[in-house]
Amino acid sequence: MRGTASLLLELFLQVLDPGRITLATGETMSVSGWYVIFTSNLGSSEAMRMERSSFATIEAAVLRRVTQFLRPEFGPRIDEKLVFARLTPEVQREICELLVASETVRLRGLGHDLVVSRAALEFLVREGFDAHLGARPMRRTVERHLQEAVVRSLFARGFARGSVVPDGPALAVIAG
């Protein structure tokens, strides 16, 4: 463990042990009343290979990897260690629905009144979910496909109002 990771762990030890941190300005702040949350992808490659294993088995493997990575004095200072389960298709769809709602509201504010069809939503879920990255790429996928559909509609009809439906490898706005 060298370089940036080592420096970050040293910084976190300052936060966890004495409960204070020194800022770049030289000012020291107390963080003793704060909740500190760390996230990591440690063990994620092992978890991806364990596709058919139970969550308990995956969790044990990931936590074992975390223990191997962290210095012995660091691990015991972390009160809770949580391992996230894979996103189910239902959760992926929920995330996509929230992102679609947000983007359609934004586009409506620009004068484009869109209704995203169920088929278009399923298209976005398929396009936006990545087995290794989870739902992280979903936002870019939703924004890109909806914005491109609006642009194509503007060029073709001069306006973008109607239903958003799949059209081959893209989405299209049809009058509705």
Secondary structure, DSSP 8 states (H G I E B T S, - for coil): --HHHHHHHHHHHHHHTTSEEE-TTS-EEE-TTS-------TTHHHHHHTTTS-HHHHHHHHHHHHHHHS-TTTGGG-S---------HHHHHHHHHHHHHHHHHHHHHTT--EEE-HHHHHHHHHHH-BTTTBTTTHHHHHHHHHHHHHHHHHHHHS---EEEEEETTEEEEE--
